[in-house]
Amino acid sequence: MIIGICGGSGSGKTTLLKRLAAFYGELHPTVFSMDNYYLPIEQQLLDENGQVNFDLPTALDRDRLVKDLRDLKEGKSIEVKEYHFNAPPNKNVLITLDPSPIIIVEGLFLFEYAEVYELLDFSIFMDVDPEIQLDRRLYRDQETRGYSRAAIMYQWKYHVMPCYQKYLFPYMHLADFIFENDQQADLEFERLIQMLAPKLLCLKE
């Protein structure tokens, strides 16, 4: 079973992925991050001010991403370089992903890439107040990525939010579950698990 998680920057995709992977630990879920398919920076498109825009569907190696996900679904192992933001290409570690009864996919373009959406058995859209998302991104990018506040605000205004409005939000209605990731996140997680239970029953037996 392939479960997909989509949501804007700072919406909590990775946190939910980890919670699901831990909850279904006995099935050893395979975690598939679309971030691992970012093209080299020299192949990224620039905006009108000459700044790299990582928030476009063209930022990822779409063909390889789709092929690898199909291979996993068919029971084949794959190898992919684990992406670390701002790390030199030679520092990204090659990892092996083995197939399992549950594959959890997370990324921005889960719905925009029709070939990926068609492979999903269940889809989740992370819905969060934009101010909360921005606060999380400001903290993350300043603390772990060394960005200035000005650079983060520029990306938010000209890259992140336009991406969300064009490539994510229009697909929210297609999701099987809209996860309201606010103060009630624990209740939402319980509701999600209840919805997934009958679909995963055959895998646990």
KALINFEN-V353195 format. One record per pair of residues at least 24 apart in sequence whose C-alpha atoms are under 8 Angstrom apart, sorted by sequence separation. I is the first residue (numbers start at 1). J is the second residue. If there is no record, write none. Layout:
# KALINFEN-V353195
I|J + I|J
This chain:
# KALINFEN-V353195
37|61 + 75|99 + 35|60 + 37|62 + 75|100 + 34|60 + 72|98 + 73|99 + 37|64 + 72|99 + 37|65 + 34|65 + 32|69 + 36|80 + 37|81 + 36|81 + 38|83 + 36|82 + 37|83 + 36|83 + 69|116 + 125|172 + 35|83 + 40|89 + 66|115 + 70|119 + 66|116 + 125|175 + 62|113 + 124|175 + 127|178 + 57|109 + 123|175 + 124|176 + 125|177 + 126|178 + 127|179 + 128|180 + 122|175 + 123|176 + 124|177 + 125|178 + 126|179 + 127|180 + 128|181 + 129|182 + 122|176 + 123|177 + 124|178 + 125|179 + 126|180 + 127|181 + 128|182 + 57|112 + 112|167 + 124|179 + 126|181 + 111|167 + 112|168 + 111|168 + 109|167 + 86|145 + 109|168 + 112|171 + 85|145 + 108|168 + 111|171 + 31|97 + 30|97 + 30|98 + 30|99 + 30|100 + 2|73 + 29|100 + 32|103 + 34|105 + 28|100 + 29|101 + 30|102 + 31|103 + 32|104 + 33|105 + 34|106 + 35|107 + 27|100 + 28|101 + 29|102 + 30|103 + 31|104 + 32|105 + 33|106 + 34|107 + 27|101 + 28|102 + 29|103 + 30|104 + 31|105 + 32|106 + 33|107 + 34|108 + 27|102 + 29|104 + 21|104 + 17|104 + 17|106 + 14|106 + 13|106 + 13|107 + 3|102 + 5|104 + 1|101 + 2|102 + 3|103 + 4|104 + 5|105 + 6|106 + 7|107 + 8|108 + 1|102 + 2|103 + 3|104 + 4|105 + 5|106 + 6|107 + 7|108 + 1|103 + 2|104 + 3|105 + 4|106 + 5|107 + 6|108 + 53|155 + 101|203 + 2|105 + 6|109 + 6|110 + 55|159 + 5|110 + 6|111 + 54|159 + 55|160 + 4|110 + 53|159 + 56|163 + 55|163 + 13|126 + 12|126 + 11|126 + 4|120 + 11|127 + 2|119 + 3|120 + 4|121 + 6|123 + 11|128 + 2|120 + 3|121 + 4|122 + 5|123 + 6|124 + 7|125 + 8|126 + 1|120 + 2|121 + 3|122 + 4|123 + 5|124 + 6|125 + 7|126 + 1|121 + 2|122 + 3|123 + 4|124 + 5|125 + 6|126 + 7|127 + 3|124 + 5|126 + 10|132 + 11|133 + 10|133 + 9|133 + 10|134 + 8|133 + 10|136 + 10|137 + 9|137 + 9|160 + 8|160 + 8|164 + 8|168 + 7|168 + 6|168 + 12|181 + 11|181 + 27|204 + 1|200
